[in-house]
Amino acid sequence: MSNTRERSILLVGSVPLQSASAVFEAVGSKLGSLAKRIPDGETGERKDWIMWQADVVKKAKGLEKGGTRELQGGYHFQLYRVAPGAEKNVAFGPLGYASAAISSYQTFKKMRADGKIPAETRFQVSLPTPIAVVMSFCEPSSFQSTWPAYEKRLKTEIEEMLSAIPPYDLAVQWDIAAELCFILENPELAKAIPMEALVASIARVSEGIPQEAELGLHLCYGDPGHKHVVEPKDTKLMVDLMHALVAGIKHPIAFVHLPVPRDRDDAAYFEPLKQLKLPAKTELYLGLIHLTDGVAGANRRLATAKKIVSDFGIATECGFGRRSPETIPQLLDLHREVANLA
């Protein structure tokens, strides 16, 4: 995956520039072939991860308004519940992921043909897992009915993408955040929704992705208010989850990504990675880049990581969506500098 001079770069998803073309232009010119896959930046209403799905849930068949929920960073969620007698009739309309991907791919394809994106680069589509949207916008008593309904619609969205995007040009990334910071790090919820159920859901929505398309896993502890929802003690839970996902998903896993908090350049954080067993062709990416401490901070985390695991690419912990657009050129430059560290 990496050579002695440069490490591969993964862009997790959102990039708060004006448009998909602006994202492709910036990434293509600054990172070139170091980024094997380029997302469209989830620009506009999509930049704040799943917040734009609030309107989708609001319009879903069989749901009615419930309570509300607050999350750090000033996020406010209107929750919904299954209407009386509608338990078997919950259904979601278009989510918007397919239409956005199809539109952005046309731009991607043209810019690649014009030489602004390296010829071998894939178009990356980052998607939330079904439980992430359900947990964010539905009351717990309604999970049993809403989770499979959203899962069904998300599979339809992937089918629609594949009708317009050749699988050999596509990389699908699952954003696996709610599973970690809300469920598996919470002992009570982990009993109610065990790891096996979470993995099974991700496996089901991956079933329709052709072998020629890449499939990647972004493990995340969230970034609301530029702070993790839960600070990971170390990488052990993520290693356990990665093993379960690789075993449970039939599609080959092209890459996995996990975060490295800014203040964790100690060996204890990385130690569980010694037990990580990934398929030979699966790339590992560590989210050790932080704009706030630049090359020096990344180098500290990199130096410690190299003592535990030898071959890995680099990334930030999460998407860029909550950053100021003015910081993006500097952040991309930082990626390139870190990629060249020994």
C-alpha positions as CSV (number, residue, x, y, z in Angstrom):
1,M,0.0,0.0,0.0
2,S,2.8,2.4,0.8
3,N,6.4,2.7,-0.4
4,T,9.4,3.9,1.4
5,R,8.8,7.5,0.3
6,E,5.0,8.1,0.4
7,R,2.0,6.8,2.2
8,S,-1.5,6.5,0.6
9,I,-4.1,9.1,1.7
10,L,-7.8,8.5,2.5
11,L,-10.3,11.3,2.5
12,V,-13.0,10.2,4.8
13,G,-15.9,12.2,3.2
14,S,-17.0,15.8,3.7
15,V,-15.0,18.7,2.3
16,P,-16.8,22.1,2.8
17,L,-15.9,23.7,-0.6
18,Q,-18.5,25.2,-2.9
19,S,-19.2,22.2,-5.1
20,A,-18.1,18.7,-6.1
21,S,-16.0,20.1,-8.9
22,A,-14.2,22.4,-6.5
23,V,-13.4,19.4,-4.3
24,F,-12.2,17.3,-7.2
25,E,-10.0,20.2,-8.5
26,A,-8.5,20.8,-5.1
27,V,-7.8,17.1,-4.2
28,G,-6.6,16.2,-7.7
29,S,-4.1,19.1,-7.9
30,K,-2.8,18.8,-4.3
31,L,-2.8,15.1,-3.7
32,G,-2.7,13.5,-7.2
33,S,-2.3,9.7,-7.1
34,L,-1.7,9.7,-3.3
35,A,-5.5,9.6,-2.9
36,K,-6.7,6.4,-4.6
37,R,-10.3,7.5,-4.1
38,I,-11.9,10.9,-4.1
39,P,-15.3,11.7,-2.5
40,D,-17.4,14.5,-3.8
41,G,-17.1,16.3,-0.5
42,E,-20.8,15.9,0.5
43,T,-21.1,19.7,-0.3
44,G,-24.1,21.9,0.4
45,E,-26.8,20.5,2.6
46,R,-24.9,17.2,3.0
47,K,-21.8,18.7,4.6
48,D,-22.9,18.0,8.2
49,W,-23.0,14.2,7.8
50,I,-26.6,12.8,8.4
51,M,-28.3,16.0,9.5
52,W,-29.9,16.4,6.1
53,Q,-31.7,13.1,6.6
54,A,-34.0,14.8,9.1
55,D,-36.3,15.8,6.2
56,V,-36.3,12.3,4.9
57,V,-37.3,10.9,8.2
58,K,-40.0,13.6,8.6
59,K,-41.6,12.5,5.3
60,A,-41.4,8.7,6.0
61,K,-44.6,6.7,5.8
62,G,-45.9,5.4,9.1
63,L,-44.0,7.8,11.4
64,E,-45.2,10.7,13.6
65,K,-43.5,13.3,15.7
66,G,-42.1,12.2,19.1
67,G,-39.7,13.9,21.5
68,T,-36.5,15.7,21.0
69,R,-32.8,15.0,21.6
70,E,-29.7,17.1,22.1
71,L,-26.1,16.3,21.2
72,Q,-22.9,18.1,22.0
73,G,-21.9,20.8,19.6
74,G,-25.4,22.4,19.6
75,Y,-27.2,19.7,17.6
76,H,-30.9,19.4,18.1
77,F,-32.9,16.4,16.8
78,Q,-36.6,16.1,16.3
79,L,-37.4,12.5,17.0
80,Y,-40.1,10.4,15.4
81,R,-42.0,7.3,16.4
82,V,-44.1,4.7,14.6
83,A,-47.7,5.8,14.4
84,P,-50.3,3.5,16.0
85,G,-51.0,0.5,13.9
86,A,-48.2,1.3,11.4
87,E,-45.5,-1.0,12.7
88,K,-45.5,-3.1,9.5
89,N,-45.9,-0.2,7.1
90,V,-43.0,2.1,7.8
91,A,-41.3,3.1,4.5
92,F,-38.8,5.7,3.5
93,G,-38.8,7.6,0.2
94,P,-35.7,8.6,-1.7
95,L,-32.8,9.4,0.7
96,G,-30.9,11.6,-1.8
97,Y,-27.7,9.6,-1.7
98,A,-28.2,8.0,-5.1
99,S,-29.1,11.2,-6.9
100,A,-26.2,13.1,-5.4
101,A,-23.7,10.4,-6.3
102,I,-25.0,10.0,-9.8
103,S,-24.7,13.8,-10.4
104,S,-21.3,14.1,-8.9
105,Y,-20.0,11.1,-10.8
106,Q,-20.7,12.8,-14.1
107,T,-18.5,15.7,-12.9
108,F,-15.9,13.4,-11.7
109,K,-15.8,11.5,-14.9
110,K,-15.4,14.6,-17.0
111,M,-12.7,16.1,-14.8
112,R,-10.8,12.8,-14.9
113,A,-11.0,12.7,-18.7
114,D,-9.7,16.3,-18.7
115,G,-6.6,15.2,-16.7
116,K,-7.5,17.0,-13.5
117,I,-7.9,13.7,-11.6
118,P,-5.4,10.8,-12.1
119,A,-6.8,8.1,-14.5
120,E,-6.7,5.3,-11.9
121,T,-8.7,7.2,-9.2
122,R,-12.0,5.8,-8.1
123,F,-15.1,7.8,-7.2
124,Q,-15.9,7.4,-3.5
125,V,-19.4,7.4,-2.0
126,S,-19.5,7.6,1.8
127,L,-22.7,6.4,3.4
128,P,-24.0,6.2,7.0
129,T,-25.0,2.8,8.3
130,P,-28.8,2.5,8.8
131,I,-28.6,2.4,12.6
132,A,-26.9,5.8,12.6
133,V,-29.9,7.6,11.0
134,V,-32.4,5.6,13.0
135,M,-30.7,6.3,16.3
136,S,-30.4,10.0,15.5
137,F,-34.0,10.6,14.4
138,C,-36.2,7.9,15.9
139,E,-37.3,7.1,19.5
140,P,-35.8,3.8,20.9
141,S,-39.2,2.2,21.0
142,S,-39.5,2.5,17.2
143,F,-36.0,1.1,16.3
144,Q,-37.4,-2.4,15.6
145,S,-39.7,-1.0,12.8
146,T,-37.6,1.8,11.4
147,W,-34.2,0.1,11.3
148,P,-35.1,-2.5,8.6
149,A,-37.2,0.0,6.7
150,Y,-34.3,2.4,6.4
151,E,-31.9,-0.5,5.6
152,K,-34.2,-1.5,2.7
153,R,-34.3,2.0,1.2
154,L,-30.5,2.3,1.5
155,K,-30.1,-0.9,-0.5
156,T,-32.3,0.6,-3.2
157,E,-30.2,3.8,-3.2
158,I,-27.1,1.6,-3.9
159,E,-28.9,-0.2,-6.7
160,E,-29.7,3.2,-8.3
161,M,-26.1,4.3,-8.0
162,L,-24.9,1.2,-9.7
163,S,-27.3,1.8,-12.6
164,A,-25.3,4.9,-13.5
165,I,-21.8,4.3,-12.0
166,P,-19.7,1.4,-13.3
167,P,-18.6,-0.8,-10.3
168,Y,-14.9,-0.6,-11.4
169,D,-15.1,3.1,-10.9
170,L,-16.8,3.0,-7.5
171,A,-15.7,2.8,-3.9
172,V,-18.4,2.6,-1.2
173,Q,-17.4,3.6,2.3
174,W,-19.6,2.8,5.4
175,D,-19.4,5.4,8.1
176,I,-19.5,3.4,11.3
177,A,-19.9,5.8,14.1
178,A,-23.1,5.2,16.0
179,E,-22.1,1.6,16.5
180,L,-19.0,2.6,18.4
181,C,-19.8,5.8,20.3
182,F,-23.4,5.2,21.1
183,I,-23.8,1.5,21.4
184,L,-20.7,-0.6,21.9
185,E,-19.2,1.9,24.3
186,N,-22.4,1.8,26.3
187,P,-22.7,-1.5,28.2
188,E,-26.5,-1.3,28.5
189,L,-27.1,-0.6,24.9
190,A,-24.5,-3.1,23.8
191,K,-26.6,-5.8,25.6
192,A,-29.8,-4.7,23.7
193,I,-28.1,-4.3,20.3
194,P,-25.0,-6.6,20.3
195,M,-22.1,-6.4,17.9
196,E,-23.5,-9.3,15.9
197,A,-26.7,-7.4,15.1
198,L,-24.8,-4.3,14.0
199,V,-22.4,-6.3,11.8
200,A,-25.4,-8.3,10.3
201,S,-27.1,-5.0,9.2
202,I,-23.9,-3.7,7.5
203,A,-23.5,-7.1,5.8
204,R,-27.0,-6.9,4.5
205,V,-26.7,-3.4,3.0
206,S,-23.4,-4.6,1.4
207,E,-24.9,-7.5,-0.4
208,G,-25.8,-5.7,-3.6
209,I,-22.3,-4.1,-4.1
210,P,-20.6,-5.9,-7.0
211,Q,-17.2,-7.5,-6.4
212,E,-15.6,-5.0,-8.9
213,A,-16.6,-2.1,-6.7
214,E,-14.5,-1.4,-3.6
215,L,-15.9,-1.5,-0.1
216,G,-14.3,0.4,2.8
217,L,-15.0,0.8,6.5
218,H,-14.6,4.1,8.3
219,L,-14.7,3.6,12.1
220,C,-15.5,6.8,13.9
221,Y,-16.1,8.3,17.4
222,G,-17.8,11.3,16.0
223,D,-16.8,15.0,15.7
224,P,-19.7,17.2,16.9
225,G,-18.3,20.4,18.3
226,H,-14.8,19.1,17.2
227,K,-14.9,16.6,20.1
228,H,-15.4,12.8,20.2
229,V,-18.7,11.7,21.6
230,V,-16.7,9.2,23.6
231,E,-12.9,9.2,23.8
232,P,-11.6,5.8,22.9
233,K,-9.4,4.2,25.6
234,D,-7.4,2.5,23.0
235,T,-7.9,0.7,19.7
236,K,-9.1,-2.7,21.1
237,L,-12.8,-2.3,20.5
238,M,-12.2,-1.1,17.0
239,V,-9.9,-4.1,16.3
240,D,-12.6,-6.4,17.6
241,L,-15.3,-4.7,15.5
242,M,-13.0,-4.8,12.4
243,H,-12.5,-8.5,12.8
244,A,-16.3,-9.1,13.1
245,L,-17.0,-6.9,10.1
246,V,-14.4,-8.6,7.9
247,A,-15.7,-12.0,8.9
248,G,-19.4,-11.1,8.5
249,I,-19.3,-9.2,5.2
250,K,-19.1,-11.3,2.2
251,H,-17.7,-8.6,0.0
252,P,-13.9,-8.1,0.1
253,I,-12.9,-5.1,2.3
254,A,-10.6,-2.8,0.3
255,F,-9.7,-0.5,3.3
256,V,-10.4,0.2,6.9
257,H,-9.9,3.5,8.8
258,L,-9.7,4.3,12.5
259,P,-9.2,7.5,14.4
260,V,-6.1,8.6,16.4
261,P,-7.0,11.3,19.0
262,R,-4.7,14.3,18.9
263,D,-3.3,13.6,22.4
264,R,-2.6,9.9,21.8
265,D,0.9,9.4,20.7
266,D,1.5,6.8,23.4
267,A,2.1,3.1,22.7
268,A,-0.9,2.0,24.8
269,Y,-3.4,3.4,22.4
270,F,-1.9,1.5,19.4
271,E,-1.0,-1.7,21.2
272,P,-4.2,-3.6,20.3
273,L,-3.3,-3.2,16.6
274,K,-0.7,-5.9,17.2
275,Q,-3.7,-8.3,17.2
276,L,-5.2,-6.9,14.0
277,K,-5.5,-9.5,11.3
278,L,-6.7,-8.1,8.0
279,P,-6.9,-9.8,4.6
280,A,-3.7,-9.3,2.6
281,K,-5.3,-6.8,0.2
282,T,-7.1,-4.8,2.8
283,E,-5.5,-1.3,3.4
284,L,-5.3,0.2,6.9
285,Y,-5.6,3.9,7.3
286,L,-4.9,5.7,10.6
287,G,-6.6,9.1,11.2
288,L,-3.5,10.7,12.8
289,I,-3.6,14.0,11.0
290,H,-4.7,17.0,13.0
291,L,-4.5,20.5,11.6
292,T,-4.0,22.0,15.1
293,D,-0.6,20.5,15.6
294,G,0.5,20.0,12.0
295,V,3.4,17.9,10.8
296,A,5.1,17.8,14.3
297,G,2.0,16.2,15.9
298,A,1.4,13.8,13.1
299,N,5.0,12.7,13.2
300,R,4.8,11.9,16.9
301,R,1.7,9.8,16.3
302,L,3.2,8.2,13.2
303,A,6.4,7.3,15.0
304,T,4.6,5.5,17.7
305,A,2.2,3.7,15.3
306,K,5.1,2.4,13.2
307,K,6.4,0.5,16.3
308,I,3.1,-1.4,16.4
309,V,2.0,-1.8,12.8
310,S,4.3,-1.5,9.7
311,D,2.1,-0.8,6.7
312,F,-0.6,1.9,6.8
313,G,-1.9,5.0,5.0
314,I,-2.9,8.3,6.6
315,A,-6.1,10.4,7.1
316,T,-7.8,12.7,9.5
317,E,-10.1,11.3,12.2
318,C,-13.3,12.4,10.5
319,G,-14.6,14.4,7.5
320,F,-13.8,18.0,7.0
321,G,-17.4,19.2,6.9
322,R,-17.4,21.2,10.2
323,R,-14.2,23.1,9.3
324,S,-13.9,26.5,7.7
325,P,-13.5,26.3,3.9
326,E,-10.5,28.6,4.2
327,T,-8.6,25.8,6.1
328,I,-9.0,23.2,3.4
329,P,-6.0,24.0,1.2
330,Q,-3.7,24.0,4.2
331,L,-5.2,20.8,5.4
332,L,-4.6,19.1,2.0
333,D,-1.1,20.4,2.0
334,L,-0.6,18.9,5.4
335,H,-1.8,15.5,4.1
336,R,0.9,15.6,1.4
337,E,3.6,16.6,3.8
338,V,2.7,13.8,6.3
339,A,2.5,11.3,3.4
340,N,6.2,12.0,2.7
341,L,7.4,11.4,6.3
342,A,9.5,8.3,6.7
